[in-house]
Every structure is written in structure tokens, then in C-alpha cells.
Amino acid sequence: MRVHVDLCLIPMGGDVSVSAEIAACQQIFQRAGLSHQLHAFGTNIEGEWDEVMAAVKACHQQVHQLGRVRVTSTLKVGTRIDREQSLSDKVASVTARL
């Protein structure tokens, strides 16, 4: 099943800046071949359910390996079975109305 996820990953227990950890997660999504879009408060990811969830798990593991003792994530997950729709399709639908 295809899924759209909005991931907000929050590394805890280290520097105030989290850019290195977020960059490491972006590389995980890229290596996994997942469509993803970084935004100011997280990342939108689309792909097959198991692949996306495996990448989220890999992010947590990588951030721990980078020295963060706690990692908290918030996920918003959406699925649709009546037709295929990409993240960019969803944005274009709203933009067309502006």
C-alpha cells in the first residue's frame, strides 16, 4: 500500500542544532529511493508502507549512532485507495485554486 508521511524527528540530548541528524535522515530517504521533500518542520515522504516505515526506523537508528540518546518522532500518515496521488499532485491541487 502506498503511503504519504509527514515526519517530524526531534533528536534530544546533544547540540541545539539538529541539521546534521536531519541531513543523515535525508540521505537515508535518498538511498532508499523514496520521494521526499524537506520542509521547515519536517519531511514529507511517499512510497510503499513497509519501505517508508523501514526508512523511519533507520533514521532513528542513525540518529542514535550519531550520539543522540533520545529521539522523538511525530508521524502523520495518509493512505488512499481510490486513485494514485503523489505529494506534488496534492500541492498542485491546492495551488490551482489560488
C-alpha positions in Angstrom: 0.0 0.0 0.0 1.3 3.5 -0.9 1.6 6.0 1.9 2.2 9.6 2.4 4.0 10.5 5.7 4.8 13.8 7.3 7.8 13.0 9.7 8.9 15.4 12.4 12.0 13.9 14.0 13.4 15.5 17.1 16.9 14.4 18.3 17.4 15.0 22.0 20.4 15.0 24.3 23.0 17.0 22.4 23.6 20.2 20.5 20.7 22.6 19.9 21.2 22.4 16.2 19.8 19.2 14.6 20.8 19.8 11.0 23.5 17.1 10.9 20.9 14.5 12.1 18.2 15.7 9.7 20.7 15.6 6.8 21.6 12.0 7.8 17.9 11.1 7.5 17.6 12.8 4.2 20.4 10.6 2.9 18.5 7.5 4.2 15.4 8.5 2.2 17.5 9.2 -0.9 19.4 5.9 -0.7 16.0 4.1 -0.2 14.8 5.7 -3.4 11.8 7.3 -1.6 10.3 10.5 -2.9 10.7 13.1 -0.1 10.5 16.8 0.5 12.2 18.6 3.3 10.3 21.5 4.9 11.0 23.8 7.8 9.5 21.5 10.4 9.9 18.0 9.0 9.9 15.9 5.9 7.2 14.6 3.6 7.8 11.1 2.4 5.9 8.9 -0.1 6.4 5.3 -1.1 5.3 1.8 -0.2 4.3 1.5 3.5 7.0 -1.0 4.5 9.7 0.9 2.8 8.8 4.2 4.3 8.5 2.7 7.8 11.8 1.0 7.4 13.4 4.3 6.5 11.9 6.0 9.5 13.3 3.2 11.7 16.7 3.6 10.0 16.6 7.3 10.8 16.1 6.6 14.5 18.9 4.1 14.5 21.2 6.5 12.6 20.5 9.4 14.9 21.2 7.3 18.0 24.5 6.2 16.3 25.3 9.9 15.9 25.2 10.2 19.7 21.7 11.3 20.5 20.3 9.4 23.5 16.7 10.1 22.8 14.8 10.6 19.6 11.1 11.5 19.4 9.1 11.4 16.1 5.7 12.6 15.2 4.2 10.9 12.1 1.1 11.9 10.2 0.2 9.0 7.9 -2.2 9.1 5.0 -3.3 6.4 2.5 -5.7 6.5 -0.4 -7.0 3.5 -2.4 -9.4 5.1 -4.9 -6.6 6.5 -7.1 -2.9 7.2 -7.2 -1.9 10.7 -6.0 1.6 12.0 -5.3 2.7 14.6 -2.8 3.2 17.0 -5.7 -0.3 16.3 -7.0 -1.8 17.2 -3.6 0.1 20.6 -3.6 -0.8 21.3 -7.3 -4.5 20.7 -6.5 -4.5 23.5 -3.9 -2.2 25.8 -5.9 -4.5 25.6 -8.9 -7.2 27.2 -6.7 -5.1 30.2 -5.7 
